[in-house]
Amino acid sequence: VQLQAFGGGLVQAWGFLRLSCAASGLAFSSYTMGWFRQAPGKEREFVAAISSTGSRTIYADSVKGRFTISRDNAKNTAFLQMNNLKPEDTAVYYCALKCGPVTTTPGTYPYWGQGTKITVSS
């Protein structure tokens, strides 16, 4: 199983970025996808998740209304559209996969990508 996240970079506050996560080695359309982030010196935290069919999405309160998670099962890829970025969004962002319903707990996701770094300047 391989997950590859990309699309990070340096952006100014109030800017936008779109992250992608490409999966291989498993039946992507059968898995819930989650995005998490980890800022320096902090624990990994939940950002957003989407069910296998895309019918259900959940978001952390800190990103609700600014971030949108989506997926294209035909392309084995998920996305995180991030708008109105804030300096506090600076972190390494990780995508992860799990079977079953959407959850917010990192430990419930067995498959992880390598992370992509986002830096938001003020």
Steps between C-alpha positions, in 0.01 A plus 500: 500500500632841404359842568667805355396846605607803302405860438652666805709812496532856620195723478398836643220535750155501339643304209404152387652164423371167378651183635473167322552150629553217254450144621613168357514141612148477635138544399492873558126530454445273801688720745426808703755776437618735768725805506701583809765756581784543741650833588847527654492398864139392486316174473350381175145628468198419291412732211233333286372161390282363223320169478583244234217610273540868578155519650619613840760757597608634837730788589689634796338815634818694424469440125124477453383738231852547363611149403320253274584132473405303189601189311506352154477124536555447130844658541579357845557855620368722776527875535503767765412845374621756750376858474554805717812348646625629834848489654367249752436259212876462461580130543593181326183355353447126478244290319389169643264214420286271711220253461163575648331829590663840521682566825718778635752290692838455328552160661203355312668562163751225414630642172686831481669713240833673549362848558525829315601823669295816491632831624263794523669836542330795663 
